[in-house]
Each structure stands twice: as structure tokens, then as C-alpha cells.
Amino acid sequence: MTAVICTYPLDMVRVRLAFQVKGEHTYTGIIHAFKTIYAQEGGFFGFYRGLMPTILGMAPYAGVSFFTFGTLKSVGLSHAPTLLGRPSSDNPNVLVLKTHVNLLCGGVAGAIAQTISYPFDVTRRRMQLGTVLPEFEKLETRFYHVGQAGLELLTSSDLPTCLVYNQVLILLLKI
């Protein structure tokens, strides 16, 4: 998490520079982007728009990734040990996944985890691009309160998208 906090301003500038469309350049380079964001978007805090969805998205990504990999590994080794496993070099009595199966399980686990945490990524990108997006694509600040049904949405201009985020946050609070 410390690495994310330290490198987040660089990611903000990278996203802003990548979003510039042909012929319409707001920033002339990296240094100019840093200076402009600092001067026009609240100083130091302007570089951290969208940090909260990034941090909140780290837990479900890591959890789903490890859970999926562990599940695939245990199911694979229990159902097809000779096909998918090999004896460990440290302890020949223990089976480990073969290299190509390990790679496949890791890829599937990463894809599933990225799919689950994608709403956080969308929120982060919209918040990072908040000042340069057209008005209809901007992400308003969401207001939530804890009600009888859990976390409830109070206001939003983007209701369908926000409902997905609302459900993700409800799931996170139940964990």
C-alpha cells in the first residue's frame, strides 16, 4: 500500500497525458502536467484524486486472487494428481503443480480477481480524469450512509454504475 501511495502522483500524470486527444493538448509534458495539476486542482491533494477506490480495490483483488488460485490448485491436485502435479523438490511426498499448470492457475486467478475489482478501477480512472472529462462523464462524489439494509446510496448522477459500487461496498463491509 505504501508503494501505491508513493507512486500515485505518477499514475495520475500518466493517465492525464494518455487521455489527451489528438490536437487538444492540455499538457506539454510531464513537468507541465505536474505543475498544472498542483496549481489548478488543490495543490498536493490534487494528485491523489481516486486514491480511495484504489486502496479499497486492493483487498478484494488480493483476496479473490489468492482464494481462486488456492482453490484451483487444491481441486486440480485432488482430482488429477498425476496429470497436474509433480513431487516437490524439497519433499518428494508432497505434490506441487507443474510449471505450466501453475502459470495457468495464476492467470485464471488474476483474470477473475481483476474482473471482480474492475468497478474500483473504473471509479479511480473517472476520478483521476475528473477535471478533463466532459461534464456528463464526470463521477460525482457519492454519499453513503449505513441503514437497515447495510450501506445505502443517498445521491448520484450515475445510478446504474453507482449501484454496482454500492453492492461491492456492501460486500466489503460484510467481510
Secondary structure by P-SEA (a helix, b strand, c coil): caaaaaaaaaaaaaaaaaaccccccccccaaaaaaaaaaccccccccccaaaaaaaaaaaaaaaaaaaaaaaaaaaaaccccccccccccccccccccaaaaaaaaaaaaaaaaaaaaaaaaaaaaaaacccccccccccbbbbbbcccccccccccccaaaaaaaaaaaaaaac
